[in-house]
Amino acid sequence: MSGRSLDYAYLKIDDIIENLQYRSNLTQLHKTFIRHLTKVSKALYDLEWMLSGDTSEGSEIDAIRKVVTVNEELESVVKDAKKAKKDLEEVLTRSSHEPPLRRVAYTVQQINAMKWMEK
């Protein structure tokens, strides 16, 4: 089932790249940005084909890694973890009328239930 999972978004970026390349007043920054867009387009292409089942899972990773660094990925994970911590603290605060050990036991039960549901 070739493509369509992202509605061929990479083609729009390819059109933008082509339009920019024909301009005569491009600075070095513009040219560098075009090279970046080219990497983004390739990553989107590979991701779309993987999501559509045309290539195997993981085949998109190399192209995405050329756009997203490990540090950027780590920053994203840390941001998500901080949000999860804040959400957990809010829930625990709302349930502060329960004894602390019961709250923790309940939280552990919820986490274990989520793990069971993932299987």
Buried (B, 14 or more C-beta within 10 A) or exposed (E): EEBEBBEBBBBEBBEEBEEBEEEEEBEEEEEEBBEEBBBBBBBBBBBBBBBBEBBEEEEBBEBBEBBBEEEEEEEEEEEEEEEEEEEEEEEBEEEEEEEEEEBEEBBEEEEEEEEEEEE
